[in-house]
Amino acid sequence: MSHPDPGREAEAAAAMGFDLGECVQEPIHLLGRIQSHGTLLAVEADTGTVDTAALNTGCLLGIEAQELVGGPVTRVLSPEDWAEALEAGAQHEAVSLVLPVSIDAAGDPRMFDVTAHRQGPLLILECEPRAVALPHFARYYQGVRRALTRLRSSTSAIECCQAATREIRALTGFDRVVAYRFEGEDGPGEVVAEELTDGHEPWLGLWFPASDIPPQARRLYRDNWIRVIADVDDVSVGLHPPRQAGSGLPLDLSNSVLRTVSGFHLEYLRNIGVKSSMSVSVLREGGLWGLIACHGDTATTVSPELRAACEFFGVAFSLQLAAIEERQQAEALAASRERLDRIVSRVTSDLGTSLLTGDDALRTLLDADGAALCRGGRGHFSGMTVAPALLETLQAHASGLSPGTVWSTDRLSGEPDRPGGDLTSGPAGVLMVTLSRSGDFLAWFRRERPTARQWAADPSKPVQAGPRGERLTPRGSGAVFRAVVRGQSPPWTPADRATAQELWRALTGLVLRHEAELRALNDQLRVANADLDSFAHAAAHDLKEPLRGISNAAAFVVEDAAADLDATTVRRMHTMRRLAGRMDELLDSLLHFARLGRGGLHRVRVPLDRVLDSALEVAGERLAEARVRVIRRDLPEVYADEHRLYEVLVNLLVNAAKYAADQGDRTDRTVEVLVDTLRTPAGGTPRQTVVVRDNGIGIPADRQAEVFELFRRLHGPDERGGGAGVGLAIVKRIIERHGGELWLESEPGRGTSFCFTLGQGGGD
């Protein structure tokens, strides 16, 4: 098993005392409270009736929440403002739009910024008092324009992050702004860029545990570009009623700008000396890449205009990061094009051998320690050894993905469906591209690369006892803890993924082209085989009649004129009859062989014991004459055409009788019929195999391939019981018709084992 990551282990161990699981399970979108510098109304969009109101509407809007709920929203907003809010909120459920509105609060008109968004049937209105008469659009516009210009000049992700932190701090005035990049969807985060005022400890390069931002918080960051906390010591405001009548749950504030945050998070911010904060999400392909986190030493209310400017900047920053990564991918792909072309140029119909046999070009294409192609139940490998259990897990995973999907992990030990067993000597990271819906895949593997990291606090102590009991520890450079991360490979880059997918595209084109060529050849072969079968059938049938005439004519000559013929002529006449009979037997064999290719198979589950009994009724007498004893093991059912399988066993048993050991060489002559699980010579997974094994004379190694050829005998026509040399050719054709494989293992003087499988469903 891979060595544990101290940071992650420490987080898991923290369940003693302060339960980090509570942070993970807390429904932070259903806290039912808002920040007190603004107020909130939830209004039924269809009727304009107030459904829910914050408990501070009395002091901010001049009407208590209990009075507002159940009444028309036009007690607060003018009909024109309500209509405008409805129109703004109808555009998209998750989009918040800000409207400047004048509200008469107990006879005192006040300007509010009203943010409107839909939440199901409700229109959520969040009202923030305006501190200044006019928004500073010009100043924000110039600041954002300058920031975007500097972003566009960045050539790397880190340079882009540095520009972003500098420009966001210039726009907002926060005391610390950091760019925080997540390692994977649910992993820890690293501070990759930072801007801060004098007197603050630098966090650049520090890692923070994944538990600092639990999954439900990451979901909200993904769904909302911006999150502001004006004052961590704010006494938040509840809602009336506290729960919705229909669901019994608090009002869903997932997209609220005033939503308060978890008490755990507020205490965490206090522990690191933060009074106010703002987070801008950074997204990549719909996932949360990271955050721009802003911290203030004093309480700070961020105006809607500034929020909008920062949100716009976050969108532009995400797009710029994507553009940089795509450019780097394109450059990496161009750099690897020559290697890709070299790999693709040598691909043949034997994909596995041509890709992975020989040099390490495929493996080194992604700077990997190993590579594997698993296709059709067979594996081809290069580089490091990979456990069969891992390959089976990857195959199961690949079967659930669309062809061409690239899946990767740099921490196999953290995958939920990882195989059991000791993986310390195996790969720590895998990048896999699926080839088919049946689970075929091409994969690259990387070994563990221990990595030293600086954590913002001792990862073995994520909680410490303090004035409020056990709580999350403060983070800061003064408490840097250095730890080596184990069980993790170097990360797979977007360029690695793009290269793998490009190779898949190239291979797909080649395979499709090869399949089209093979399909055309198969069509031609099918026609040729049909013609050949018809010819063999007609030839065998049409030639028998003349042969019968020749044989009969020779017999009549001998019977009628034998006295007038010399001995040589009579002998020749007898030879003519014998050869005509031999030819007739050959034509019968040819006719039977041809018929095997014409008829269909009727495959059923059939007891092999029953088929063997039937075969012994025919072959048993030959075996008894040759004094060959039959040994039979427990035989299961197999999926086969019973009549054809009977024919296979008859031929193999008669063969054992013909080629039994000579009397002087062996007294105990046997033929054994059994079923075993064997790997075929073609490779792949072991399969159910029928074995007919004798201890006869055996077959020399250099002649073993000949025995399956039509009309091929290794002895003279009258030796070893004679025959046409068709029996094993018939056996081979029947097995091939079943989609199985036939092979033999033999040693002269020791005997021969004929082994065969029966294709898909043949007992596998």
Disulfide bonds with the S-S distance in Angstrom:
none
